[in-house]
Amino acid sequence: MLDRETGELLGRYETDAFFAFHHVNAFERDDELIVDLVGYPDAEILQAFYLDRLADPTTQLPWGTYQRFRLPLKGGMITRELLSDVCMELPRYDEKRYNASSEHRYVYAVSLRPNRASSFYDQLVKVDIASGQSWSWHEDESYPGEPVFVGHPGRKTEDDGIILSIVLDAAQGKSFLLMLDADSFTECARAVLPHHVLFGYHGAFFDQEGSRL
């Protein structure tokens, strides 16, 4: 760990081996640096994304889970905690209000439906990391892209907004923009396109003035 202002080495840390594509959030609390991420026990997920594996309908993607790493700023051992055993990847939350904040509670992600072999993510999930409760949305033969949270202007609660996701309807060979109520995680509307579109990653929503919501 380095001090970003001075470049001073603050400490070296070790933990059990794992693999991760995406982190969720990171913040300091008391004498710890806390890093939340989607972790895997190994790098098998990389091989699972090879085209021949993706084309095999019997393939089951490895599960990534929400994990928290605690790094003591004064040195010592890293501790690791499983916050949710729900499968998730491409995690998003209300980054505008809770980036680098310990107060964020809800995380949205693509996921795999339990007990169902799938070579690609086939549902969306919402996870409450405070209570452990989770919600899901899915439709047969539908493969959602990364969920993007759009907060309602003047919102009072963290999940007061909508979730946007581009979903591939494999049966129809078309895509649609799905809109879910972020609170109840139920569908509000969808806009069906006359063709399919590529999955996108790490998108953002901006209002007409160019402000991120």
Secondary structure, DSSP 8 states (H G I E B T S, - for coil): -B-TTT--B---------EEEEEEEEEEETTEEEEEEEEESSSHHHHHTSHHHHT-TT------EEEEEEEETTS---EEEEEE-S--EEEE--HHHHTT-TT--EEEEEE--TT---SS--EEEEEETTT--EEEE--TTEEE---EEEE-TT--STT-EEEEEEEEETTTTEEEEEEEETTT--EEEEEE-SS------S---B-TTS-B-
